[in-house]
């Protein structure tokens, strides 16, 4: 198995043993079906135990898995047709953000989202899913266009954060994020967001102001990476698991805190184990909610969205 995570090692070794027995049975003609069935039952039980008791840091590891479906995978799986648009009409085209228009079960929609790569070459091209200012400005241009033509907006969030380098600062990354926040809270059209992997800091929030916000079961959403938080609090990035425990960054925590509106279940082991299933579940949520929100007037959408963010979150002391 490629891309196995450290805590998955016992399960991976058991699955390898099962595969070896299958090959041996085929080549030698010895009946090992009873032994294989016993090991498969043990593997299924172990998988339920591992994935049913994940720590927050293990969820971070799953959220970052390189084989998780990307924004373009969700676009291809959810939309009947899609036309990608490029550029911010100001500086250039940021490939860390993709966006365009398409049809979702016959409904015209605008879709934008962070786009990571599958390998080193693609990650370099996509800047590892970390947008420059022009990426956010491209997204904003498409959202304003959607508002003009009364199309709902769907955002897919999966980034470790906005690109923190000098080129980003020179081109106004802070202002680009702020402009998106201000514009999205005031859009006169429905907005749906899904955190599909890692929702990191302002880079995620710049596409995250919406009427409904969902997270996949093993996605995470935080103001800073767990490594960054550990480095700030304890001067030691290796304390990331400890930081993850205290930051309350999982989908389940954020639903409890009323920061998000729902959790979309993932297949056992994570979205990368069965992309078709998780894409289908995301599509069902999008279709259902967009049909509901299409009945709400633009003025009511804006006022409800404003109130949603005014009262968001809870405070815990002690």
Buried (B, 14 or more C-beta within 10 A) or exposed (E): EEEEBEBBEEBEEBBEBBEEBEEEBEEEEEEBEEBBEEBBEBBEEBBEEBBEEBEBBBBBBBBBBEEBBBBBBBBEBBBEEBEEBEEBEEBBEBBBBBBBBBBBBEBEBBBBBBBBBEEEEBBEEBBBBBBBBBBBBBBBBBBBBBBEEEBBBBBBBBBBBBBEEEEBEEBBBEEBBBBBBEBBBEBEBBBBBBBBBBBBBBBBBBBBBBBBBBBBBBBBBBBBBBBBBBBEEEEEBEBBBBBBEEBBBBBBBBBEBEBBBEBBEBBEBBBBBBBEEBBEBBBEBBBEBBEEBEEEEEEEBBEEBEEBBEEEEEEEEE
